[in-house]
Amino acid sequence: MADVIKVLGQLDPSATTTTTLYTVPNLNQTTVSSINVCNRTSGALTFRLSVHVAGAGADNKQFIYYDKSVSATDTFSAVLGLTLNQSDVVKVYASSTGLSFNMFGVETS
């Protein structure tokens, strides 16, 4: 088994659209070490983050954060240690344009 430390995903999503940030590749497992959400605007914005096991459709049980506020020109950082299997999907949602999402971790193949 090989571990690769990497940036798992970077995204500047459209407003009010659930968007895939990262999908675990086939025959891999992933440990998400951290997620950072940067608000590049002059007003507070909110975001959502969800984990869809094996690419499952939307369900309320999947949310890690729901309408979490990020102050103007600030960054929210979370150290998570999420463990994901192949085909698991991390999705994000932004209340408006101006949020940047960055996810870091280790892929194991």
SULFENZI-V919846 format. One record per pair of residues at least 24 apart in sequence whose C-alpha atoms are under 10 Angstrom apart, sorted by the first residue. I is the first residue (numbers start at 1). J is the second residue. D is the distance in whole Angstrom. If there is no record, write none. Layout:
# SULFENZI-V919846
I:J:D ; I:J:D
This chain:
# SULFENZI-V919846
1:28:10 ; 1:108:6 ; 1:109:5 ; 2:28:10 ; 2:106:10 ; 2:107:8 ; 2:108:6 ; 2:109:5 ; 3:28:10 ; 3:29:9 ; 3:30:9 ; 3:105:10 ; 3:106:6 ; 3:107:6 ; 3:108:5 ; 3:109:7 ; 4:30:9 ; 4:105:8 ; 4:106:5 ; 4:107:5 ; 4:108:6 ; 4:109:8 ; 5:30:10 ; 5:31:10 ; 5:32:10 ; 5:33:10 ; 5:104:8 ; 5:105:6 ; 5:106:4 ; 5:107:7 ; 5:108:9 ; 6:32:10 ; 6:103:9 ; 6:104:6 ; 6:105:6 ; 6:106:6 ; 6:107:8 ; 7:32:10 ; 7:34:10 ; 7:102:7 ; 7:103:6 ; 7:104:5 ; 7:105:7 ; 7:106:8 ; 7:107:10 ; 8:32:8 ; 8:33:10 ; 8:34:10 ; 8:35:10 ; 8:102:8 ; 8:103:5 ; 8:104:5 ; 8:105:6 ; 8:106:8 ; 8:107:8 ; 9:35:9 ; 9:90:9 ; 9:101:8 ; 9:102:6 ; 9:103:5 ; 9:104:7 ; 9:105:9 ; 10:35:10 ; 10:36:10 ; 10:37:10 ; 10:100:7 ; 10:101:6 ; 10:102:5 ; 10:103:7 ; 10:104:9 ; 11:37:10 ; 11:92:9 ; 11:99:8 ; 11:100:6 ; 11:101:5 ; 11:102:7 ; 11:103:9 ; 12:37:10 ; 12:38:10 ; 12:92:10 ; 12:94:9 ; 12:97:8 ; 12:98:7 ; 12:99:6 ; 12:100:5 ; 12:101:6 ; 12:102:9 ; 13:92:8 ; 13:93:7 ; 13:94:7 ; 13:95:10 ; 13:96:9 ; 13:97:7 ; 13:98:8 ; 13:99:7 ; 13:100:7 ; 13:101:8 ; 14:93:8 ; 14:94:7 ; 14:95:9 ; 14:96:7 ; 14:97:6 ; 14:98:9 ; 14:99:9 ; 15:47:10 ; 15:93:7 ; 15:94:5 ; 15:95:6 ; 15:96:4 ; 15:97:5 ; 15:98:8 ; 15:99:9 ; 16:47:9 ; 16:48:10 ; 16:92:10 ; 16:93:6 ; 16:94:6 ; 16:95:5 ; 16:96:6 ; 16:97:8 ; 17:91:10 ; 17:92:8 ; 17:93:6 ; 17:94:7 ; 17:95:8 ; 17:96:9 ; 18:47:10 ; 18:48:9 ; 18:49:9 ; 18:50:9 ; 18:58:10 ; 18:91:6 ; 18:92:6 ; 18:93:5 ; 18:94:8 ; 19:49:10 ; 19:90:9 ; 19:91:5 ; 19:92:5 ; 19:93:6 ; 19:94:9 ; 20:49:10 ; 20:50:10 ; 20:51:10 ; 20:89:7 ; 20:90:6 ; 20:91:4 ; 20:92:6 ; 20:93:9 ; 21:49:9 ; 21:50:10 ; 21:89:8 ; 21:90:6 ; 21:91:5 ; 21:92:6 ; 21:93:10 ; 21:101:8 ; 21:102:9 ; 21:103:8 ; 22:51:10 ; 22:87:10 ; 22:88:8 ; 22:89:6 ; 22:90:5 ; 22:91:7 ; 22:92:9 ; 22:103:8 ; 23:51:10 ; 23:52:9 ; 23:54:9 ; 23:55:8 ; 23:84:9 ; 23:85:9 ; 23:86:8 ; 23:87:6 ; 23:88:6 ; 23:89:4 ; 23:90:6 ; 23:91:9 ; 24:54:9 ; 24:55:10 ; 24:84:7 ; 24:85:6 ; 24:86:5 ; 24:87:5 ; 24:88:6 ; 24:89:7 ; 24:90:9 ; 24:107:8 ; 24:108:10 ; 25:85:9 ; 25:86:6 ; 25:87:6 ; 25:88:9 ; 25:89:10 ; 25:107:9 ; 25:108:10 ; 25:109:9 ; 26:85:9 ; 26:86:5 ; 26:87:7 ; 26:88:10 ; 26:109:9 ; 27:85:8 ; 27:86:6 ; 27:87:9 ; 27:108:9 ; 27:109:6 ; 28:84:9 ; 28:85:7 ; 28:86:5 ; 28:87:9 ; 28:107:7 ; 28:108:5 ; 28:109:5 ; 29:83:7 ; 29:84:6 ; 29:85:5 ; 29:86:6 ; 29:87:9 ; 29:88:9 ; 29:106:8 ; 29:107:6 ; 29:108:5 ; 29:109:7 ; 30:81:10 ; 30:82:8 ; 30:83:6 ; 30:84:5 ; 30:85:6 ; 30:86:8 ; 30:88:9 ; 30:105:7 ; 30:106:6 ; 30:107:4 ; 30:108:6 ; 30:109:9 ; 31:80:9 ; 31:81:6 ; 31:82:5 ; 31:83:5 ; 31:84:6 ; 31:85:9 ; 31:104:9 ; 31:105:6 ; 31:106:5 ; 31:107:7 ; 31:108:8 ; 32:79:8 ; 32:80:7 ; 32:81:5 ; 32:82:5 ; 32:83:6 ; 32:84:8 ; 32:103:7 ; 32:104:6 ; 32:105:4 ; 32:106:7 ; 32:107:9 ; 33:78:8 ; 33:79:6 ; 33:80:6 ; 33:81:5 ; 33:82:7 ; 33:83:9 ; 33:103:8 ; 33:104:6 ; 33:105:5 ; 33:106:8 ; 34:77:7 ; 34:78:5 ; 34:79:4 ; 34:80:6 ; 34:81:7 ; 34:82:9 ; 34:102:8 ; 34:103:6 ; 34:104:5 ; 34:105:7 ; 35:76:8 ; 35:77:6 ; 35:78:5 ; 35:79:7 ; 35:80:8 ; 35:81:10 ; 35:101:7 ; 35:102:6 ; 35:103:4 ; 35:104:6 ; 35:105:9 ; 36:75:7 ; 36:76:6 ; 36:77:4 ; 36:78:6 ; 36:79:9 ; 36:99:10 ; 36:100:8 ; 36:101:6 ; 36:102:5 ; 36:103:6 ; 36:104:9 ; 37:70:8 ; 37:74:9 ; 37:75:6 ; 37:76:5 ; 37:77:6 ; 37:78:9 ; 37:94:10 ; 37:99:7 ; 37:100:6 ; 37:101:5 ; 37:102:7 ; 37:103:9 ; 38:70:8 ; 38:71:9 ; 38:72:9 ; 38:73:7 ; 38:74:6 ; 38:75:4 ; 38:76:6 ; 38:77:9 ; 38:98:8 ; 38:99:5 ; 38:100:5 ; 38:101:7 ; 38:102:8 ; 39:69:10 ; 39:70:6 ; 39:71:7 ; 39:72:6 ; 39:73:5 ; 39:74:5 ; 39:75:6 ; 39:76:8 ; 39:96:10 ; 39:97:9 ; 39:98:6 ; 39:99:5 ; 39:100:7 ; 39:101:9 ; 40:70:10 ; 40:71:10 ; 40:72:7 ; 40:73:5 ; 40:74:7 ; 40:75:9 ; 40:97:9 ; 40:98:5 ; 40:99:6 ; 40:100:8 ; 41:71:9 ; 41:72:6 ; 41:73:6 ; 41:74:9 ; 41:96:10 ; 41:97:9 ; 41:98:6 ; 41:99:8 ; 42:71:8 ; 42:72:5 ; 42:73:6 ; 42:74:9 ; 42:98:9 ; 43:70:9 ; 43:71:7 ; 43:72:4 ; 43:73:8 ; 43:74:10 ; 43:98:10 ; 44:69:7 ; 44:70:6 ; 44:71:4 ; 44:72:5 ; 44:73:8 ; 44:74:9 ; 44:95:10 ; 44:96:10 ; 45:69:6 ; 45:70:5 ; 45:71:7 ; 45:72:7 ; 45:73:10 ; 45:94:8 ; 45:95:6 ; 45:96:7 ; 45:97:9 ; 45:98:8 ; 45:99:8 ; 46:70:6 ; 46:71:9 ; 46:93:8 ; 46:94:6 ; 46:95:5 ; 46:96:8 ; 46:99:9 ; 47:92:7 ; 47:93:5 ; 47:94:5 ; 47:95:6 ; 47:96:9 ; 47:99:8 ; 47:101:10 ; 48:91:8 ; 48:92:5 ; 48:93:5 ; 48:94:7 ; 48:95:9 ; 49:90:7 ; 49:91:6 ; 49:92:5 ; 49:93:7 ; 49:94:9 ; 49:101:10 ; 50:89:8 ; 50:90:6 ; 50:91:5 ; 50:92:7 ; 50:93:9 ; 51:82:9 ; 51:84:9 ; 51:88:7 ; 51:89:6 ; 51:90:5 ; 51:91:6 ; 51:92:9 ; 52:84:10 ; 52:87:9 ; 52:88:6 ; 52:89:5 ; 52:90:6 ; 52:91:8 ; 53:84:8 ; 53:85:8 ; 53:86:9 ; 53:87:7 ; 53:88:5 ; 53:89:7 ; 53:90:9 ; 54:84:9 ; 54:85:8 ; 54:86:7 ; 54:87:5 ; 54:88:4 ; 54:89:7 ; 55:86:9 ; 55:87:6 ; 55:88:5 ; 55:89:6 ; 55:90:9 ; 56:87:9 ; 56:88:8 ; 56:89:8 ; 58:91:10 ; 62:90:10 ; 62:91:10 ; 63:90:10 ; 63:91:9 ; 63:92:10 ; 64:90:10 ; 65:92:9 ; 66:92:10 ; 66:93:9 ; 67:93:9 ; 67:94:9 ; 67:95:8 ; 68:94:10 ; 68:95:10 ; 69:95:10 ; 70:99:9 ; 72:98:10 ; 73:98:10 ; 73:99:10 ; 75:99:9 ; 75:100:9 ; 75:101:10 ; 76:101:10 ; 77:102:10 ; 77:103:10 ; 78:103:10 ; 79:104:10 ; 80:105:10 ; 81:105:8
